[in-house]
Amino acid sequence: MISRIWHGYTTRANAAAYENLLKDEIFVGISNRHMRGYHGIHLLRRDIADGVEFITVHFVGNERAQLHVARRAVDALLFGEGWT
């Protein structure tokens, strides 16, 4: 089974809205695509010194699929020195 792990970071002020966006829109949209081999997504969240880290683990069986990150999700994330 292929598992994709993705990390994203945001501010504490944006964390609740970002989590809601993931759960209510992004994950639902992925599920509704009915991709062959898709087995779900797990979301992990933890507070860190400079904000909040989100980790998603996508279970996609043995299929390779193109990854898409929604513009609204990207806009809520932090990217800068020290963030990868």
Secondary structure, DSSP 8 states (H G I E B T S, - for coil): --EEEEEEEE-HHHHHHHHHHIIIIIHHHHHHT--TT---EEEEEEEETTEEEEEEEEE-TT--------HHHHHTS--STT--
